Amino acid sequence: MMMFLQSVLMVFFWAGLSLSGQALADQQVSPGQSLAATCANCHGTNGRAALAPDILPLAGRPAGWIQAQMADFKSGQRPATIMHQIARGYSERQIEQIALWLETR
């Protein structure tokens, strides 16, 4: 009987570890989401809301459009008060990750 109880306890132990590992995996944040968190200050949480009429929401915009805008800010082709400085802080890969994440919001 003791051996049976130990076996049952071990099954529950391993099942619990498996479920807790899955729960942690489900909560992982993508690099794009992490990088896009800085956008929320002006563009709203998950890029969904604009706080001023001249600040566009970014959620659902095509990734290519976001990347083009960031390239224009980075090069100075598009005038901005702060975006040119922010854009220069990201690599092309980081901009791509942000754009792909925002596209799916």
N, C-alpha and C positions, 0 to 999 in steps of 0.2 A: 504494500500500500504506500509506503514511504517513497519508494522508487517512482511509483505512478505520480504522486504529488510533485516530486522534483521535476519529472518530465513535463507535467502540465505547467508548472511555474516557468520552466525554461522556454516553453513555447510562447507563453505570454510575454516574457522578457524580450525575446527576439522580435516578436510581433510589435511590441511597443517601440523598440528601437527603430524598426523599419518604418512605422508610421510617423514617428517624430522626425526622422530623417526626411521623409517625404514632405512633411509640413514645412520644414526649413527650406527645402528646395523650392516649394511653391512660393515662398516669401522672398526669394532672391530678387534683387533689383538689377536690371540690365544696365550696362554702361551708358547707353543712350538716355535712359530714365534718370540715372544719377547725374549725368552732365546737364540734362535739360532742367534740372531743379533750379538752376540759376536763372532760367528764363521766367520762372513763375513770379518773380518780383514785379515784373512789368506786364508780362503776357498772360498771367493767371495760372492757376494750378492746372497742370497737364496741358497748358497752352489753350485753355478753353475760354478765357474771359480777358477782355482788354479793359484796362483801367482808365484809358484816355482815348479820345477819338482817333488820334494819330498813331496809336499802338495797335497793331493788328493781332487778332487771335491766331495762333499757329496750329492748333489742333486740326488734323485732317488735311492740311495743305500738302501738296505733293513734295516728296523729299527733294526732288530736283529743284523745285522753286525755292525751298528754304536754303539749299546749298548755294544757289545762284545769288540770293539776297545776301547771304553771309560773305560770299566772295566779293560782291560789290562793296559791302561795308569794309571788308578787310583791305581792299585796294584803294578805298577812298572815292570810288566812283559814285557811290550813293551817299549823300550827305546824312549826317546823324549827329546827335548830341553825345551819345555814349556807345552806340552799337559798334562803331568802328574800333573802339578800344576793346570791347568785349570780344568781337570777332577775331581780332589779332591774337587773343589768348588761347585760341583753339587750333589744333592741328586739323588738316583736311579730314583725317580719319575720325576725329572727334566730332567734327561738323556733320559728317556722314551719319554717325551713330545717333546724334541728336535729331537730325532730319528724319531718319528712318523711324525713330521712336515716335516723334510728333505726328508723322503721317498716319500712324495707326490709332491715334487718339480720337 
